[in-house]
């Protein structure tokens, strides 16, 4: 399955951030979106590319979990 930029962008922007930590979640998503799009453009279509993008999604999930659990409310 080919991975295009729109599909990658959807992975990293699908769920809008809300609440008092929304801005921090947005920053995390933006950083991961940028690297995800770079990898989408740079890497040839392959299983490894798909795994790379999945790993970036996983990193974003853990980063947002850290924000949710440990960042003091604003």
PyMOL Python script that loads the backbone (N, CA, C, O; Angstrom):
from pymol import cmd

cmd.read_pdbstr("""\
ATOM      1  N   UNK A   1       0.840  -1.178   0.000  1.00  0.00           N
ATOM      2  CA  UNK A   1       0.000   0.000   0.000  1.00  0.00           C
ATOM      3  C   UNK A   1       0.886   1.243   0.000  1.00  0.00           C
ATOM      4  O   UNK A   1       1.768   1.381   0.848  1.00  0.00           O
ATOM      5  N   UNK A   2       0.656   2.121  -0.924  1.00  0.00           N
ATOM      6  CA  UNK A   2       1.413   3.363  -1.008  1.00  0.00           C
ATOM      7  C   UNK A   2       0.984   4.310   0.111  1.00  0.00           C
ATOM      8  O   UNK A   2      -0.192   4.375   0.470  1.00  0.00           O
ATOM      9  N   UNK A   3       1.947   5.033   0.646  1.00  0.00           N
ATOM     10  CA  UNK A   3       1.679   5.997   1.707  1.00  0.00           C
ATOM     11  C   UNK A   3       1.919   7.389   1.156  1.00  0.00           C
ATOM     12  O   UNK A   3       3.058   7.767   0.881  1.00  0.00           O
ATOM     13  N   UNK A   4       0.832   8.164   0.993  1.00  0.00           N
ATOM     14  CA  UNK A   4       1.014   9.513   0.468  1.00  0.00           C
ATOM     15  C   UNK A   4       0.980  10.529   1.613  1.00  0.00           C
ATOM     16  O   UNK A   4       0.640  10.200   2.749  1.00  0.00           O
ATOM     17  N   UNK A   5       1.339  11.752   1.286  1.00  0.00           N
ATOM     18  CA  UNK A   5       1.443  12.812   2.299  1.00  0.00           C
ATOM     19  C   UNK A   5       0.112  13.078   3.003  1.00  0.00           C
ATOM     20  O   UNK A   5       0.100  13.372   4.199  1.00  0.00           O
ATOM     21  N   UNK A   6      -0.998  12.980   2.289  1.00  0.00           N
ATOM     22  CA  UNK A   6      -2.297  13.214   2.921  1.00  0.00           C
ATOM     23  C   UNK A   6      -2.594  12.166   3.988  1.00  0.00           C
ATOM     24  O   UNK A   6      -3.109  12.492   5.057  1.00  0.00           O
ATOM     25  N   UNK A   7      -2.268  10.907   3.698  1.00  0.00           N
ATOM     26  CA  UNK A   7      -2.490   9.836   4.661  1.00  0.00           C
ATOM     27  C   UNK A   7      -1.599  10.031   5.882  1.00  0.00           C
ATOM     28  O   UNK A   7      -2.041   9.830   7.013  1.00  0.00           O
ATOM     29  N   UNK A   8      -0.346  10.420   5.658  1.00  0.00           N
ATOM     30  CA  UNK A   8       0.573  10.669   6.764  1.00  0.00           C
ATOM     31  C   UNK A   8       0.073  11.849   7.591  1.00  0.00           C
ATOM     32  O   UNK A   8       0.057  11.774   8.819  1.00  0.00           O
ATOM     33  N   UNK A   9      -0.327  12.913   6.954  1.00  0.00           N
ATOM     34  CA  UNK A   9      -0.838  14.082   7.679  1.00  0.00           C
ATOM     35  C   UNK A   9      -2.044  13.698   8.533  1.00  0.00           C
ATOM     36  O   UNK A   9      -2.178  14.175   9.660  1.00  0.00           O
ATOM     37  N   UNK A  10      -2.914  12.850   8.014  1.00  0.00           N
ATOM     38  CA  UNK A  10      -4.084  12.417   8.778  1.00  0.00           C
ATOM     39  C   UNK A  10      -3.676  11.656  10.034  1.00  0.00           C
ATOM     40  O   UNK A  10      -4.318  11.794  11.075  1.00  0.00           O
ATOM     41  N   UNK A  11      -2.617  10.857   9.949  1.00  0.00           N
ATOM     42  CA  UNK A  11      -2.158  10.097  11.115  1.00  0.00           C
ATOM     43  C   UNK A  11      -1.777  11.008  12.273  1.00  0.00           C
ATOM     44  O   UNK A  11      -1.988  10.665  13.436  1.00  0.00           O
ATOM     45  N   UNK A  12      -1.213  12.175  11.950  1.00  0.00           N
ATOM     46  CA  UNK A  12      -0.664  13.045  12.988  1.00  0.00           C
ATOM     47  C   UNK A  12      -1.548  14.244  13.320  1.00  0.00           C
ATOM     48  O   UNK A  12      -1.182  15.059  14.166  1.00  0.00           O
ATOM     49  N   UNK A  13      -2.697  14.364  12.673  1.00  0.00           N
ATOM     50  CA  UNK A  13      -3.579  15.496  12.954  1.00  0.00           C
ATOM     51  C   UNK A  13      -5.019  15.066  13.163  1.00  0.00           C
ATOM     52  O   UNK A  13      -5.892  15.921  13.314  1.00  0.00           O
ATOM     53  N   UNK A  14      -5.293  13.788  13.176  1.00  0.00           N
ATOM     54  CA  UNK A  14      -6.670  13.280  13.183  1.00  0.00           C
ATOM     55  C   UNK A  14      -7.452  13.706  14.422  1.00  0.00           C
ATOM     56  O   UNK A  14      -8.604  14.120  14.298  1.00  0.00           O
ATOM     57  N   UNK A  15      -6.863  13.617  15.606  1.00  0.00           N
ATOM     58  CA  UNK A  15      -7.578  13.911  16.839  1.00  0.00           C
ATOM     59  C   UNK A  15      -7.213  15.300  17.346  1.00  0.00           C
ATOM     60  O   UNK A  15      -6.066  15.535  17.724  1.00  0.00           O
ATOM     61  N   UNK A  16      -8.168  16.222  17.359  1.00  0.00           N
ATOM     62  CA  UNK A  16      -7.849  17.573  17.831  1.00  0.00           C
ATOM     63  C   UNK A  16      -7.576  17.598  19.341  1.00  0.00           C
ATOM     64  O   UNK A  16      -8.191  16.858  20.109  1.00  0.00           O
ATOM     65  N   UNK A  17      -6.664  18.445  19.738  1.00  0.00           N
ATOM     66  CA  UNK A  17      -6.331  18.598  21.155  1.00  0.00           C
ATOM     67  C   UNK A  17      -7.320  19.546  21.805  1.00  0.00           C
ATOM     68  O   UNK A  17      -7.741  20.534  21.204  1.00  0.00           O
ATOM     69  N   UNK A  18      -7.686  19.235  23.044  1.00  0.00           N
ATOM     70  CA  UNK A  18      -8.610  20.093  23.780  1.00  0.00           C
ATOM     71  C   UNK A  18      -8.130  20.233  25.227  1.00  0.00           C
ATOM     72  O   UNK A  18      -7.190  19.561  25.652  1.00  0.00           O
ATOM     73  N   UNK A  19      -8.779  21.097  25.952  1.00  0.00           N
ATOM     74  CA  UNK A  19      -8.488  21.242  27.369  1.00  0.00           C
ATOM     75  C   UNK A  19      -7.301  22.139  27.643  1.00  0.00           C
ATOM     76  O   UNK A  19      -6.761  22.784  26.744  1.00  0.00           O
ATOM     77  N   UNK A  20      -6.903  22.165  28.911  1.00  0.00           N
ATOM     78  CA  UNK A  20      -5.841  23.070  29.346  1.00  0.00           C
ATOM     79  C   UNK A  20      -4.463  22.659  28.839  1.00  0.00           C
ATOM     80  O   UNK A  20      -3.535  23.467  28.878  1.00  0.00           O
ATOM     81  N   UNK A  21      -4.306  21.439  28.369  1.00  0.00           N
ATOM     82  CA  UNK A  21      -3.022  20.978  27.832  1.00  0.00           C
ATOM     83  C   UNK A  21      -3.053  20.859  26.307  1.00  0.00           C
ATOM     84  O   UNK A  21      -2.143  20.299  25.696  1.00  0.00           O
ATOM     85  N   UNK A  22      -4.103  21.390  25.713  1.00  0.00           N
ATOM     86  CA  UNK A  22      -4.285  21.273  24.266  1.00  0.00           C
ATOM     87  C   UNK A  22      -3.125  21.826  23.459  1.00  0.00           C
ATOM     88  O   UNK A  22      -2.709  21.218  22.472  1.00  0.00           O
ATOM     89  N   UNK A  23      -2.602  22.967  23.865  1.00  0.00           N
ATOM     90  CA  UNK A  23      -1.493  23.570  23.114  1.00  0.00           C
ATOM     91  C   UNK A  23      -0.261  22.671  23.147  1.00  0.00           C
ATOM     92  O   UNK A  23       0.428  22.531  22.137  1.00  0.00           O
ATOM     93  N   UNK A  24       0.023  22.064  24.295  1.00  0.00           N
ATOM     94  CA  UNK A  24       1.179  21.160  24.393  1.00  0.00           C
ATOM     95  C   UNK A  24       0.975  19.943  23.500  1.00  0.00           C
ATOM     96  O   UNK A  24       1.907  19.508  22.824  1.00  0.00           O
ATOM     97  N   UNK A  25      -0.229  19.393  23.490  1.00  0.00           N
ATOM     98  CA  UNK A  25      -0.523  18.257  22.605  1.00  0.00           C
ATOM     99  C   UNK A  25      -0.366  18.663  21.133  1.00  0.00           C
ATOM    100  O   UNK A  25       0.148  17.897  20.319  1.00  0.00           O
ATOM    101  N   UNK A  26      -0.812  19.863  20.812  1.00  0.00           N
ATOM    102  CA  UNK A  26      -0.668  20.356  19.433  1.00  0.00           C
ATOM    103  C   UNK A  26       0.800  20.455  19.031  1.00  0.00           C
ATOM    104  O   UNK A  26       1.154  20.103  17.906  1.00  0.00           O
ATOM    105  N   UNK A  27       1.657  20.930  19.931  1.00  0.00           N
ATOM    106  CA  UNK A  27       3.087  21.041  19.630  1.00  0.00           C
ATOM    107  C   UNK A  27       3.704  19.664  19.394  1.00  0.00           C
ATOM    108  O   UNK A  27       4.512  19.480  18.484  1.00  0.00           O
ATOM    109  N   UNK A  28       3.313  18.704  20.225  1.00  0.00           N
ATOM    110  CA  UNK A  28       3.806  17.329  20.055  1.00  0.00           C
ATOM    111  C   UNK A  28       3.381  16.802  18.688  1.00  0.00           C
ATOM    112  O   UNK A  28       4.194  16.244  17.952  1.00  0.00           O
ATOM    113  N   UNK A  29       2.112  16.979  18.354  1.00  0.00           N
ATOM    114  CA  UNK A  29       1.619  16.491  17.052  1.00  0.00           C
ATOM    115  C   UNK A  29       2.353  17.151  15.893  1.00  0.00           C
ATOM    116  O   UNK A  29       2.726  16.481  14.931  1.00  0.00           O
ATOM    117  N   UNK A  30       2.560  18.456  15.980  1.00  0.00           N
ATOM    118  CA  UNK A  30       3.221  19.180  14.891  1.00  0.00           C
ATOM    119  C   UNK A  30       4.639  18.662  14.677  1.00  0.00           C
ATOM    120  O   UNK A  30       5.065  18.467  13.539  1.00  0.00           O
ATOM    121  N   UNK A  31       5.366  18.442  15.760  1.00  0.00           N
ATOM    122  CA  UNK A  31       6.742  17.943  15.638  1.00  0.00           C
ATOM    123  C   UNK A  31       6.758  16.574  14.968  1.00  0.00           C
ATOM    124  O   UNK A  31       7.598  16.315  14.106  1.00  0.00           O
ATOM    125  N   UNK A  32       5.841  15.701  15.356  1.00  0.00           N
ATOM    126  CA  UNK A  32       5.803  14.362  14.778  1.00  0.00           C
ATOM    127  C   UNK A  32       5.282  14.391  13.338  1.00  0.00           C
ATOM    128  O   UNK A  32       5.721  13.601  12.502  1.00  0.00           O
ATOM    129  N   UNK A  33       4.354  15.292  13.053  1.00  0.00           N
ATOM    130  CA  UNK A  33       3.878  15.452  11.683  1.00  0.00           C
ATOM    131  C   UNK A  33       5.034  15.837  10.764  1.00  0.00           C
ATOM    132  O   UNK A  33       5.180  15.278   9.677  1.00  0.00           O
ATOM    133  N   UNK A  34       5.847  16.783  11.200  1.00  0.00           N
ATOM    134  CA  UNK A  34       6.955  17.240  10.364  1.00  0.00           C
ATOM    135  C   UNK A  34       7.918  16.104  10.031  1.00  0.00           C
ATOM    136  O   UNK A  34       8.313  15.944   8.876  1.00  0.00           O
ATOM    137  N   UNK A  35       8.293  15.323  11.028  1.00  0.00           N
ATOM    138  CA  UNK A  35       9.217  14.223  10.739  1.00  0.00           C
ATOM    139  C   UNK A  35       8.520  13.131   9.933  1.00  0.00           C
ATOM    140  O   UNK A  35       9.136  12.509   9.068  1.00  0.00           O
ATOM    141  N   UNK A  36       7.240  12.895  10.213  1.00  0.00           N
ATOM    142  CA  UNK A  36       6.494  11.905   9.432  1.00  0.00           C
ATOM    143  C   UNK A  36       6.432  12.266   7.952  1.00  0.00           C
ATOM    144  O   UNK A  36       6.606  11.404   7.090  1.00  0.00           O
ATOM    145  N   UNK A  37       6.184  13.534   7.662  1.00  0.00           N
ATOM    146  CA  UNK A  37       6.137  13.973   6.267  1.00  0.00           C
ATOM    147  C   UNK A  37       7.510  13.892   5.608  1.00  0.00           C
ATOM    148  O   UNK A  37       7.618  13.541   4.434  1.00  0.00           O
ATOM    149  N   UNK A  38       8.554  14.215   6.361  1.00  0.00           N
ATOM    150  CA  UNK A  38       9.909  14.093   5.811  1.00  0.00           C
ATOM    151  C   UNK A  38      10.216  12.652   5.438  1.00  0.00           C
ATOM    152  O   UNK A  38      10.763  12.382   4.369  1.00  0.00           O
ATOM    153  N   UNK A  39       9.864  11.732   6.320  1.00  0.00           N
ATOM    154  CA  UNK A  39      10.113  10.317   6.041  1.00  0.00           C
ATOM    155  C   UNK A  39       9.269   9.842   4.866  1.00  0.00           C
ATOM    156  O   UNK A  39       9.726   9.039   4.052  1.00  0.00           O
ATOM    157  N   UNK A  40       8.039  10.338   4.777  1.00  0.00           N
ATOM    158  CA  UNK A  40       7.165   9.985   3.652  1.00  0.00           C
ATOM    159  C   UNK A  40       7.806  10.383   2.330  1.00  0.00           C
ATOM    160  O   UNK A  40       7.776   9.620   1.364  1.00  0.00           O
ATOM    161  N   UNK A  41       8.384  11.577   2.289  1.00  0.00           N
ATOM    162  CA  UNK A  41       9.013  12.077   1.073  1.00  0.00           C
ATOM    163  C   UNK A  41      10.351  11.407   0.783  1.00  0.00           C
ATOM    164  O   UNK A  41      10.711  11.217  -0.379  1.00  0.00           O
ATOM    165  N   UNK A  42      11.085  11.051   1.824  1.00  0.00           N
ATOM    166  CA  UNK A  42      12.455  10.580   1.690  1.00  0.00           C
ATOM    167  C   UNK A  42      12.571   9.087   1.396  1.00  0.00           C
ATOM    168  O   UNK A  42      13.460   8.668   0.654  1.00  0.00           O
ATOM    169  N   UNK A  43      11.688   8.292   1.969  1.00  0.00           N
ATOM    170  CA  UNK A  43      11.863   6.846   1.924  1.00  0.00           C
ATOM    171  C   UNK A  43      11.086   6.206   0.778  1.00  0.00           C
ATOM    172  O   UNK A  43      10.000   6.670   0.432  1.00  0.00           O
ATOM    173  N   UNK A  44      11.631   5.152   0.192  1.00  0.00           N
ATOM    174  CA  UNK A  44      10.905   4.431  -0.850  1.00  0.00           C
ATOM    175  C   UNK A  44       9.780   3.610  -0.214  1.00  0.00           C
ATOM    176  O   UNK A  44       9.871   3.210   0.947  1.00  0.00           O
ATOM    177  N   UNK A  45       8.733   3.370  -0.980  1.00  0.00           N
ATOM    178  CA  UNK A  45       7.631   2.547  -0.500  1.00  0.00           C
ATOM    179  C   UNK A  45       8.161   1.178  -0.125  1.00  0.00           C
ATOM    180  O   UNK A  45       8.797   0.503  -0.934  1.00  0.00           O
ATOM    181  N   UNK A  46       7.898   0.775   1.098  1.00  0.00           N
ATOM    182  CA  UNK A  46       8.401  -0.508   1.582  1.00  0.00           C
ATOM    183  C   UNK A  46       7.783  -0.808   2.936  1.00  0.00           C
ATOM    184  O   UNK A  46       7.168   0.055   3.562  1.00  0.00           O
ATOM    185  N   UNK A  47       7.952  -2.021   3.364  1.00  0.00           N
ATOM    186  CA  UNK A  47       7.520  -2.414   4.695  1.00  0.00           C
ATOM    187  C   UNK A  47       8.247  -1.575   5.742  1.00  0.00           C
ATOM    188  O   UNK A  47       7.661  -1.169   6.745  1.00  0.00           O
ATOM    189  N   UNK A  48       9.525  -1.324   5.497  1.00  0.00           N
ATOM    190  CA  UNK A  48      10.325  -0.543   6.440  1.00  0.00           C
ATOM    191  C   UNK A  48       9.805   0.886   6.577  1.00  0.00           C
ATOM    192  O   UNK A  48       9.810   1.448   7.672  1.00  0.00           O
ATOM    193  N   UNK A  49       9.356   1.473   5.465  1.00  0.00           N
ATOM    194  CA  UNK A  49       8.774   2.813   5.527  1.00  0.00           C
ATOM    195  C   UNK A  49       7.511   2.792   6.374  1.00  0.00           C
ATOM    196  O   UNK A  49       7.302   3.673   7.208  1.00  0.00           O
ATOM    197  N   UNK A  50       6.677   1.796   6.163  1.00  0.00           N
ATOM    198  CA  UNK A  50       5.445   1.682   6.942  1.00  0.00           C
ATOM    199  C   UNK A  50       5.759   1.525   8.426  1.00  0.00           C
ATOM    200  O   UNK A  50       5.105   2.137   9.270  1.00  0.00           O
ATOM    201  N   UNK A  51       6.753   0.710   8.741  1.00  0.00           N
ATOM    202  CA  UNK A  51       7.132   0.524  10.144  1.00  0.00           C
ATOM    203  C   UNK A  51       7.710   1.800  10.735  1.00  0.00           C
ATOM    204  O   UNK A  51       7.459   2.113  11.898  1.00  0.00           O
ATOM    205  N   UNK A  52       8.474   2.533   9.951  1.00  0.00           N
ATOM    206  CA  UNK A  52       9.031   3.808  10.410  1.00  0.00           C
ATOM    207  C   UNK A  52       7.902   4.770  10.779  1.00  0.00           C
ATOM    208  O   UNK A  52       7.939   5.391  11.841  1.00  0.00           O
ATOM    209  N   UNK A  53       6.903   4.895   9.912  1.00  0.00           N
ATOM    210  CA  UNK A  53       5.790   5.800  10.179  1.00  0.00           C
ATOM    211  C   UNK A  53       4.982   5.336  11.387  1.00  0.00           C
ATOM    212  O   UNK A  53       4.506   6.161  12.167  1.00  0.00           O
ATOM    213  N   UNK A  54       4.824   4.036  11.547  1.00  0.00           N
ATOM    214  CA  UNK A  54       4.132   3.504  12.716  1.00  0.00           C
ATOM    215  C   UNK A  54       4.905   3.829  13.986  1.00  0.00           C
ATOM    216  O   UNK A  54       4.307   4.187  15.001  1.00  0.00           O
ATOM    217  N   UNK A  55       6.223   3.709  13.939  1.00  0.00           N
ATOM    218  CA  UNK A  55       7.051   4.013  15.106  1.00  0.00           C
ATOM    219  C   UNK A  55       6.949   5.494  15.473  1.00  0.00           C
ATOM    220  O   UNK A  55       6.951   5.840  16.655  1.00  0.00           O
ATOM    221  N   UNK A  56       6.859   6.362  14.479  1.00  0.00           N
ATOM    222  CA  UNK A  56       6.703   7.793  14.756  1.00  0.00           C
ATOM    223  C   UNK A  56       5.349   8.043  15.417  1.00  0.00           C
ATOM    224  O   UNK A  56       5.244   8.845  16.345  1.00  0.00           O
ATOM    225  N   UNK A  57       4.309   7.350  14.935  1.00  0.00           N
ATOM    226  CA  UNK A  57       2.998   7.457  15.575  1.00  0.00           C
ATOM    227  C   UNK A  57       3.063   6.995  17.027  1.00  0.00           C
ATOM    228  O   UNK A  57       2.495   7.631  17.914  1.00  0.00           O
ATOM    229  N   UNK A  58       3.754   5.892  17.261  1.00  0.00           N
ATOM    230  CA  UNK A  58       3.884   5.381  18.619  1.00  0.00           C
ATOM    231  C   UNK A  58       4.617   6.384  19.509  1.00  0.00           C
ATOM    232  O   UNK A  58       4.228   6.607  20.656  1.00  0.00           O
ATOM    233  N   UNK A  59       5.675   6.985  18.975  1.00  0.00           N
ATOM    234  CA  UNK A  59       6.412   8.000  19.741  1.00  0.00           C
ATOM    235  C   UNK A  59       5.503   9.174  20.080  1.00  0.00           C
ATOM    236  O   UNK A  59       5.571   9.714  21.185  1.00  0.00           O
ATOM    237  N   UNK A  60       4.653   9.574  19.136  1.00  0.00           N
ATOM    238  CA  UNK A  60       3.716  10.665  19.384  1.00  0.00           C
ATOM    239  C   UNK A  60       2.742  10.284  20.492  1.00  0.00           C
ATOM    240  O   UNK A  60       2.434  11.106  21.355  1.00  0.00           O
ATOM    241  N   UNK A  61       2.256   9.048  20.477  1.00  0.00           N
ATOM    242  CA  UNK A  61       1.329   8.592  21.503  1.00  0.00           C
ATOM    243  C   UNK A  61       1.973   8.683  22.891  1.00  0.00           C
ATOM    244  O   UNK A  61       1.360   9.175  23.839  1.00  0.00           O
ATOM    245  N   UNK A  62       3.212   8.205  22.996  1.00  0.00           N
ATOM    246  CA  UNK A  62       3.899   8.245  24.296  1.00  0.00           C
ATOM    247  C   UNK A  62       4.200   9.679  24.722  1.00  0.00           C
ATOM    248  O   UNK A  62       4.105  10.007  25.905  1.00  0.00           O
ATOM    249  N   UNK A  63       4.557  10.525  23.779  1.00  0.00           N
ATOM    250  CA  UNK A  63       4.813  11.929  24.111  1.00  0.00           C
ATOM    251  C   UNK A  63       3.536  12.596  24.615  1.00  0.00           C
ATOM    252  O   UNK A  63       3.574  13.348  25.590  1.00  0.00           O
ATOM    253  N   UNK A  64       2.407  12.329  23.962  1.00  0.00           N
ATOM    254  CA  UNK A  64       1.143  12.899  24.419  1.00  0.00           C
ATOM    255  C   UNK A  64       0.716  12.304  25.756  1.00  0.00           C
ATOM    256  O   UNK A  64       0.093  12.990  26.566  1.00  0.00           O
ATOM    257  N   UNK A  65       1.042  11.039  25.997  1.00  0.00           N
ATOM    258  CA  UNK A  65       0.753  10.443  27.305  1.00  0.00           C
ATOM    259  C   UNK A  65       1.554  11.151  28.393  1.00  0.00           C
ATOM    260  O   UNK A  65       1.041  11.385  29.487  1.00  0.00           O
ATOM    261  N   UNK A  66       2.802  11.490  28.102  1.00  0.00           N
ATOM    262  CA  UNK A  66       3.630  12.220  29.061  1.00  0.00           C
ATOM    263  C   UNK A  66       3.044  13.602  29.343  1.00  0.00           C
ATOM    264  O   UNK A  66       3.018  14.047  30.491  1.00  0.00           O
ATOM    265  N   UNK A  67       2.576  14.275  28.302  1.00  0.00           N
ATOM    266  CA  UNK A  67       1.930  15.580  28.492  1.00  0.00           C
ATOM    267  C   UNK A  67       0.709  15.420  29.377  1.00  0.00           C
ATOM    268  O   UNK A  67       0.528  16.171  30.336  1.00  0.00           O
ATOM    269  N   UNK A  68      -0.130  14.440  29.057  1.00  0.00           N
ATOM    270  CA  UNK A  68      -1.382  14.252  29.797  1.00  0.00           C
ATOM    271  C   UNK A  68      -1.130  13.898  31.258  1.00  0.00           C
ATOM    272  O   UNK A  68      -1.841  14.369  32.146  1.00  0.00           O
ATOM    273  N   UNK A  69      -0.117  13.065  31.509  1.00  0.00           N
ATOM    274  CA  UNK A  69       0.102  12.563  32.855  1.00  0.00           C
ATOM    275  C   UNK A  69       0.979  13.468  33.724  1.00  0.00           C
ATOM    276  O   UNK A  69       0.831  13.488  34.946  1.00  0.00           O
ATOM    277  N   UNK A  70       1.878  14.206  33.104  1.00  0.00           N
ATOM    278  CA  UNK A  70       2.902  14.874  33.912  1.00  0.00           C
ATOM    279  C   UNK A  70       3.052  16.372  33.721  1.00  0.00           C
ATOM    280  O   UNK A  70       3.706  17.024  34.535  1.00  0.00           O
ATOM    281  N   UNK A  71       2.473  16.937  32.680  1.00  0.00           N
ATOM    282  CA  UNK A  71       2.598  18.386  32.476  1.00  0.00           C
ATOM    283  C   UNK A  71       1.577  19.095  33.352  1.00  0.00           C
ATOM    284  O   UNK A  71       0.385  18.796  33.276  1.00  0.00           O
ATOM    285  N   UNK A  72       2.028  20.034  34.185  1.00  0.00           N
ATOM    286  CA  UNK A  72       1.072  20.745  35.025  1.00  0.00           C
ATOM    287  C   UNK A  72       0.080  21.543  34.172  1.00  0.00           C
ATOM    288  O   UNK A  72       0.451  22.059  33.118  1.00  0.00           O
ATOM    289  N   UNK A  73      -1.171  21.647  34.615  1.00  0.00           N
ATOM    290  CA  UNK A  73      -2.157  22.452  33.870  1.00  0.00           C
ATOM    291  C   UNK A  73      -1.719  23.910  33.810  1.00  0.00           C
ATOM    292  O   UNK A  73      -1.019  24.393  34.699  1.00  0.00           O
ATOM    293  N   UNK A  74      -2.129  24.595  32.773  1.00  0.00           N
ATOM    294  CA  UNK A  74      -1.785  26.014  32.624  1.00  0.00           C
ATOM    295  C   UNK A  74      -2.801  26.860  33.337  1.00  0.00           C
ATOM    296  O   UNK A  74      -2.694  28.086  33.335  1.00  0.00           O
TER     297      UNK A  74
END
""", "prot")
cmd.dss("prot")
cmd.show_as("cartoon", "prot")
cmd.util.cbc("prot")
cmd.orient("prot")
